[in-house]
Amino acid sequence: MKNTSEYVVQTLIDDEDMSADLASLYPAASKIGDAAAAFIDKADQTIEKKGLMGTPAGTVAKCIDICQNVVKEGAAISRLLRNPRTCDTVIISRRCEETNPATEDDSMTQSTVEDVE
């Protein structure tokens, strides 16, 4: 079998065909992550150029942290539009993990179970 670029892409990325109904949303979803990334860059430069310290620097750092999550959410939206059946389950489970983080005891139990296996 001859390896064509199309074959390699299909092997690496198991995308479903994008629905025509959802296709118009994809460019807007991409802009979510782009805007957050641009803000992170600008905020980082502002801290450095203006030599921010104390409360102003802390405020900008918190904004950067929020934007880090926005970048991740924008990527999740893009993936969901490309692969609605596959990504829906992944996104729901990730959000469930975020709202119910494992306690320290849970992580100790998990590592003990992994050690036994």
DORO-448085 format. One record per residue: residue in one letter; x, y, z of N, C-alpha, C in turn; residue number from 1; chain. Coordinates in steps of 0.001 Angstrom, whole numbers, plus 500000, padded with zeros to 6 digits. Example, Ala and Ser with C-alpha at 12.3 -4.5 7.8 and 13.67 -1.06 7.14 Angstrom:
<recs>
- marvo,n_X,n_Y,n_Z,ca_X,ca_Y,ca_Z,c_X,c_Y,c_Z,nudo,rodren
- A,513190,494310,507800,512300,495500,507800,513200,496700,507800,1,A;
- S,512850,497750,507080,513670,498940,507140,512900,500030,507870,2,A;
</recs>
This chain:
<recs>
- marvo,n_X,n_Y,n_Z,ca_X,ca_Y,ca_Z,c_X,c_Y,c_Z,nudo,rodren
- M,500846,498820,500000,500000,500000,500000,500887,501237,500000,1,A;
- K,500587,502160,499145,501366,503385,499025,500879,504397,500070,2,A;
- N,501837,504983,500816,501486,505981,501813,501353,507345,501146,3,A;
- T,500151,507808,501025,499922,509154,500515,499690,510072,501699,4,A;
- S,499810,511358,501475,499602,512293,502580,498179,512180,503113,5,A;
- E,497226,511899,502240,495837,511755,502686,495708,510567,503635,6,A;
- Y,496372,509467,503311,496328,508273,504160,496952,508566,505522,7,A;
- V,498069,509258,505538,498740,509592,506788,497852,510482,507639,8,A;
- V,497247,511493,507042,496362,512391,507781,495187,511616,508357,9,A;
- Q,494595,510728,507583,493467,509945,508078,493894,509037,509221,10,A;
- T,495096,508549,509187,495596,507689,510246,495839,508486,511519,11,A;
- L,496394,509672,511392,496720,510488,512556,495510,511168,513166,12,A;
- I,494584,511609,512336,493439,512384,512800,492164,511681,512365,13,A;
- D,491451,511150,513312,490227,510433,513009,489051,511412,513038,14,A;
- D,489020,512324,512083,487952,513314,512011,486737,512749,511302,15,A;
- E,485591,513172,511792,484353,512907,511089,484221,513992,510029,16,A;
- D,483356,513782,509058,483074,514853,508109,482330,515955,508848,17,A;
- M,482781,517198,508646,482139,518314,509329,480776,518574,508703,18,A;
- S,479803,518710,509544,478453,519006,509094,478417,520403,508470,19,A;
- A,477699,520533,507383,477558,521844,506736,476903,522841,507688,20,A;
- D,476047,522340,508560,475377,523213,509530,476357,523798,510536,21,A;
- L,477415,523053,510839,478391,523495,511842,479602,524197,511233,22,A;
- A,479808,524035,509941,481006,524570,509288,481146,526080,509456,23,A;
- S,480044,526790,509441,480134,528252,509555,480585,528696,510940,24,A;
- L,480478,527823,511941,480893,528172,513297,482387,527971,513536,25,A;
- Y,483015,527156,512709,484420,526803,512938,485364,528013,512933,26,A;
- P,485264,528933,511958,486154,530105,511999,485971,530951,513264,27,A;
- A,484731,531088,513722,484489,531858,514944,485090,531146,516151,28,A;
- A,484996,529818,516182,485582,529051,517285,487096,529212,517300,29,A;
- S,487704,529231,516136,489161,529405,516059,489579,530766,516614,30,A;
- K,488753,531761,516424,489082,533112,516901,489067,533208,518422,31,A;
- I,488342,532306,519088,488314,532321,520557,489719,532088,521101,32,A;
- G,490335,531013,520656,491697,530701,521101,492702,531731,520634,33,A;
- D,492528,532216,519404,493446,533223,518864,493427,534493,519710,34,A;
- A,492227,534942,520082,492109,536168,520873,492727,535989,522256,35,A;
- A,492495,534836,522864,493062,534581,524189,494587,534512,524117,36,A;
- A,495108,533863,523089,496562,533771,522930,497180,535146,522701,37,A;
- A,496517,535972,521907,497010,537330,521660,497015,538144,522959,38,A;
- F,495974,537949,523784,495918,538662,525056,497056,538217,525976,39,A;
- I,497309,536912,526021,498393,536400,526871,499713,537032,526473,40,A;
- D,499972,537092,525173,501210,537690,524685,501294,539160,525075,41,A;
- K,500235,539900,524845,500203,541333,525156,500342,541569,526663,42,A;
- A,499674,540763,527460,499742,540928,528914,501152,540652,529434,43,A;
- D,501774,539613,528901,503138,539281,529311,504095,540420,528951,44,A;
- Q,503936,540970,527767,504769,542097,527349,504530,543318,528233,45,A;
- T,503279,543524,528634,502947,544665,529487,503637,544545,530844,46,A;
- I,503624,543347,531404,504304,543141,532692,505781,543462,532561,47,A;
- E,506400,542981,531483,507839,543201,531290,508161,544660,530979,48,A;
- K,507443,545250,530021,507761,546620,529584,507523,547640,530678,49,A;
- K,506425,547481,531398,506093,548474,532421,506672,548109,533786,50,A;
- G,507292,546943,533862,507873,546530,535139,506835,546435,536238,51,A;
- L,505671,545899,535916,504600,545816,536908,505008,544924,538068,52,A;
- M,504604,545349,539259,504889,544580,540473,503677,544695,541375,53,A;
- G,503590,543811,542345,502525,543879,543339,501158,543581,542756,54,A;
- T,500167,544358,543191,498783,544127,542796,498577,544214,541288,55,A;
- P,499118,545224,540592,498919,545260,539139,499459,544012,538436,56,A;
- A,500635,543552,538825,501214,542358,538215,500371,541132,538555,57,A;
- G,499882,541054,539779,499020,539944,540191,497723,539916,539410,58,A;
- T,497173,541092,539166,495929,541186,538404,496142,540700,536974,59,A;
- V,497220,541156,536352,497517,540733,534980,497803,539233,534940,60,A;
- A,498488,538713,535953,498783,537280,536007,497496,536461,536116,61,A;
- K,496534,536945,536892,495238,536256,536994,494514,536274,535652,62,A;
- C,494601,537387,534953,493998,537482,533617,494637,536475,532660,63,A;
- I,495949,536330,532755,496661,535360,531920,496186,533943,532238,64,A;
- D,496014,533631,533524,495520,532306,533913,494135,532034,533330,65,A;
- I,493272,533031,533378,491935,532879,532798,492043,532615,531303,66,A;
- C,492905,533365,530638,493071,533197,529190,493652,531831,528833,67,A;
- Q,494484,531278,529697,495001,529924,529452,493839,528942,529350,68,A;
- N,492858,529103,530235,491671,528243,530178,490832,528528,528942,69,A;
- V,490763,529791,528545,490005,530146,527342,490628,529496,526106,70,A;
- V,491958,529469,526037,492640,528801,524919,492228,527332,524876,71,A;
- K,492237,526671,526037,491845,525255,526099,490392,525058,525699,72,A;
- E,489513,525938,526168,488094,525823,525831,487859,526090,524352,73,A;
- G,488588,527059,523791,488468,527324,522353,488880,526123,521529,74,A;
- A,489954,525458,521957,490397,524247,521270,489355,523144,521410,75,A;
- A,488738,523046,522587,487698,522036,522797,486491,522302,521902,76,A;
- I,486135,523564,521731,485018,523919,520853,485344,523523,519414,77,A;
- S,486546,523816,518972,486954,523453,517613,486909,521942,517411,78,A;
- R,487432,521200,518391,487402,519732,518287,485972,519214,518274,79,A;
- L,485124,519807,519095,483730,519384,519155,483021,519624,517826,80,A;
- L,483315,520745,517183,482706,521012,515879,483203,520028,514822,81,A;
- R,484468,519622,514909,485032,518667,513948,484575,517243,514215,82,A;
- N,484517,516861,515480,484187,515482,515876,483101,515476,516951,83,A;
- P,481885,515821,516601,480865,515944,517651,480608,514652,518429,84,A;
- R,480609,513516,517765,480307,512259,518471,481436,511848,519404,85,A;
- T,482656,511967,518951,483805,511530,519737,484096,512498,520875,86,A;
- C,484104,513786,520573,484553,514785,521551,483539,515081,522633,87,A;
- D,482278,514890,522350,481251,515195,523336,481501,514421,524619,88,A;
- T,481781,513150,524513,482046,512312,525676,483314,512748,526397,89,A;
- V,484353,513060,525651,485622,513480,526243,485452,514792,527007,90,A;
- I,484750,515738,526418,484555,517043,527057,483733,516898,528331,91,A;
- I,482694,516100,528292,481859,515902,529479,482675,515270,530599,92,A;
- S,483473,514265,530288,484268,513615,531333,485328,514561,531888,93,A;
- R,485924,515402,531026,486931,516363,531494,486307,517388,532434,94,A;
- R,485128,517864,532074,484465,518845,532941,484072,518211,534264,95,A;
- C,483687,516957,534220,483332,516242,535443,484553,516129,536350,96,A;
- E,485708,515841,535778,486948,515752,536548,487314,517099,537148,97,A;
- E,487068,518178,536386,487417,519513,536877,486515,519937,538027,98,A;
- T,485238,519558,537979,484323,519957,539041,484418,519048,540253,99,A;
- N,484921,517826,540057,485095,516869,541148,486529,516368,541174,100,A;
- P,487478,517242,541514,488883,516811,541491,489124,515716,542519,101,A;
- A,490074,514858,542198,490441,513774,543121,491081,514367,544360,102,A;
- T,490746,513813,545476,491364,514272,546719,492731,513619,546841,103,A;
- E,493493,514068,547801,494828,513502,547996,494734,512018,548323,104,A;
- D,493714,511623,549113,493535,510213,549446,493250,509388,548200,105,A;
- D,492434,509943,547259,492127,509232,546022,493385,508990,545206,106,A;
- S,494259,509988,545130,495473,509821,544346,496400,508794,544991,107,A;
- M,496430,508750,546315,497244,507760,547000,496704,506362,546740,108,A;
- T,495367,506220,546785,494742,504927,546511,495044,504500,545090,109,A;
- Q,494918,505430,544152,495168,505117,542748,496604,504665,542528,110,A;
- S,497566,505356,543128,498963,504964,542921,499242,503607,543560,111,A;
- T,498595,503320,544672,498768,502022,545316,498210,500920,544438,112,A;
- V,497036,501143,543837,496429,500163,542960,497319,499941,541743,113,A;
- E,497875,501019,541176,498752,500892,540015,500016,500131,540385,114,A;
- D,500553,500351,541600,501748,499649,542035,501511,498148,542139,115,A;
- V,500306,497766,542589,499972,496355,542759,499845,495672,541410,116,A;
- E,499248,496386,540439,499042,495800,539112,500364,495649,538442,117,A;
</recs>
